[in-house]
Amino acid sequence: MSPTLICDAVEWQELKGNVEEIKRKHLRDLMADVERCKSMMVEYDGIILDYSRQCADQATMEKLFKLAEAAHLTEKINRMYNGEHINSTEDRSVLHIALRAARDSVIHSDGRNVVPDVWHVIEKINDFSERVRSGSWVGATGKPLKDVIAVGIGGSFLGPLFVHTALQTDPEAAEFAKGRQLRFLANVDPVDVARSITGLNPETTLVVVVSKTFTTAETMLNARTLREWISDALGRQAIAKHMVAVSTNLKLVEQFGIDPNNAFAFWDWVGGRYSVCSAVGVLPLSLQYGFPIIEKFLDGARSIDDHFYSTSFDKNIPVLLGLLSVWNVSFHGFPARAILPYSQALEKFAPHIQQVSMESNGKGVSIDGIPLPFETGEIDFGEPGTNGQHSFYQLIHQGRVIPCDFIGVVKSQRPVYLKGEIVSNHDELMSNFFAQPDALAYGKSPEQLQSENVASHLIPHKTFSGNRPSLSLLLPSLSAYNVGQLLAIYEHRIAVEGFIWGINSFDQWGVELGKSLASQVRKQLNLSRISGKPIEGFNFSTTTLLSRYLQADTGLPPDSSTSVLPKI
Ligand SMILES: O=P(O)(O)OC[C@H]1O[C@H](O)[C@H](O)[C@@H](O)[C@@H]1O
């Protein structure tokens, strides 16, 4: 494929022209065209995508599909599914689809069919989680392990947290989780350690250390801290019963002191932020809910993998979503995207997508290393509706234009109805899901306000310009299967955006610089605390702040020969 930039393609220029036309139209008028709206609704496997409230028309869509062809989208998707090294800067394939592939499918990476490897680990998780859950695997003092702390950060944390939070209130999953707890320890802040162990007994706790590299500073210090917490209470030999690991680096797992038999592997062709369907998510989630529930989650993701691979662009939900994001960022110039699930169970969805999207697509050069003359990625943020409505929606309605993803669920996980109320509680929630997109699209004109006899000095304040784009995704329910579908839709959408922009969505060099500067600070803190060495090699600003920091009492005993665990 040629190393030219997509913005030089005639198809890109065509869209530049189209956006000027679209800007002259108001969504109010676009929404009046029923044929247009019909063409902007697709359904697959129970999920409906309605993108009729995008500032776009059928001509835009045709041009976006042409842009996709110009960007060789189909070839790029095929190269991903064929296990080619599309993550070229790390010389790796990108095969999270293999993590949820059917047992009999064949997916190659470097000449090897990886599906049997995947299923070998799945079987091991199934077996281990069942032993822990049934009480046949017990802790060092013979007690069943009913609580799990998953230690990990970034991709080794956010996806599993999102899925866990979504399943916690699913009636079927909750039934299987009775009497068990799953907690996460991500931040290296000792306060997070204190929170994660408060109320837990080491005798009945299993710690799962999750790290692709097994070198991440935060995770390793937290893992050492929990190792200390267990051995302090139960002795060093208890580690074998109370700590297991998920990693691609099984050598380091063993060096840490975890029995290699209790390590669950994954592979370098799984990116951290795309790893929730590997042992990273499947192990802690199976410990909590049992593997049969998590298998449904994998099935849901697989359904979308098949759809993404084989469906034409005009009916392909992840492709449509990805193209619309490119349209909003690169042609309309909208820098952000709000993710607004009308479901409290999806409260950790936006934080997960923040990593998947911003770590994948926040890049400054093309995959061939050419500086980009256009912006990539978007600023993702979000909160469940209706909470967001009482927080930042003011800005979305009358301030800056932010394309919104409204995500709704037809059937509540926990229906409630109060006698005498005109609607059920879920209907009340969903009234907002259906109303907000129109409020954004149509707005409210000064003429409407005048006809309502609004005082003239308030008219500018109460006017809504409208013409603010959104799209709606309606899921039938929020079962493990649907959660898997939602995850895969966003994973592939984000890949589509990167494929169109011509960047590498699967590396993350931008996280390295801060890490290496932190290690210089760590060395300085050690030298200053232990031997009173002066601060050297930092600028005026950092030197001043470090001096202030070092002057204060740490709250720790001066003698560093004993460990101190959080007081709880
Ligand atoms: O799983 P680990 O190797 O511990 O990595 C955890 C995280 O580390 C870094 O911050 C990367 O940018 C993330 O993509 C990754 O998920």
Ligand as a Chemical Component Dictionary entry (heavy atoms), coordinates in Angstrom:
data_LIG
# 
_chem_comp.id                   LIG 
_chem_comp.type                 NON-POLYMER 
_chem_comp.pdbx_formal_charge   0 
_chem_comp.three_letter_code    LIG 
# 
loop_
_chem_comp_atom.comp_id 
_chem_comp_atom.atom_id 
_chem_comp_atom.alt_atom_id 
_chem_comp_atom.type_symbol 
_chem_comp_atom.charge 
_chem_comp_atom.model_Cartn_x 
_chem_comp_atom.model_Cartn_y 
_chem_comp_atom.model_Cartn_z 
_chem_comp_atom.pdbx_ordinal 
LIG O1 O1 O 0 -0.727 -5.106 31.259 1  
LIG P1 P1 P 0 0.454  -4.278 31.511 2  
LIG O2 O2 O 0 1.676  -4.757 30.772 3  
LIG O3 O3 O 0 0.724  -4.153 32.995 4  
LIG O4 O4 O 0 0.168  -2.838 30.966 5  
LIG C1 C1 C 0 -0.785 -1.993 31.498 6  
LIG C2 C2 C 0 -0.903 -0.741 30.665 7  
LIG O5 O5 O 0 0.381  -0.164 30.585 8  
LIG C3 C3 C 0 0.580  0.955  29.755 9  
LIG O6 O6 O 0 0.089  2.099  30.363 10 
LIG C4 C4 C 0 -0.037 0.824  28.394 11 
LIG O7 O7 O 0 -0.114 2.086  27.805 12 
LIG C5 C5 C 0 -1.415 0.239  28.458 13 
LIG O8 O8 O 0 -1.850 -0.042 27.160 14 
LIG C6 C6 C 0 -1.406 -1.028 29.257 15 
LIG O9 O9 O 0 -2.687 -1.576 29.261 16 
# 
loop_
_chem_comp_bond.comp_id 
_chem_comp_bond.atom_id_1 
_chem_comp_bond.atom_id_2 
_chem_comp_bond.value_order 
_chem_comp_bond.pdbx_ordinal 
LIG O1 P1 DOUB 1  
LIG P1 O2 SING 2  
LIG P1 O3 SING 3  
LIG P1 O4 SING 4  
LIG O4 C1 SING 5  
LIG C1 C2 SING 6  
LIG C2 O5 SING 7  
LIG C2 C6 SING 8  
LIG O5 C3 SING 9  
LIG C3 O6 SING 10 
LIG C3 C4 SING 11 
LIG C4 O7 SING 12 
LIG C4 C5 SING 13 
LIG C5 O8 SING 14 
LIG C5 C6 SING 15 
LIG C6 O9 SING 16 
# 
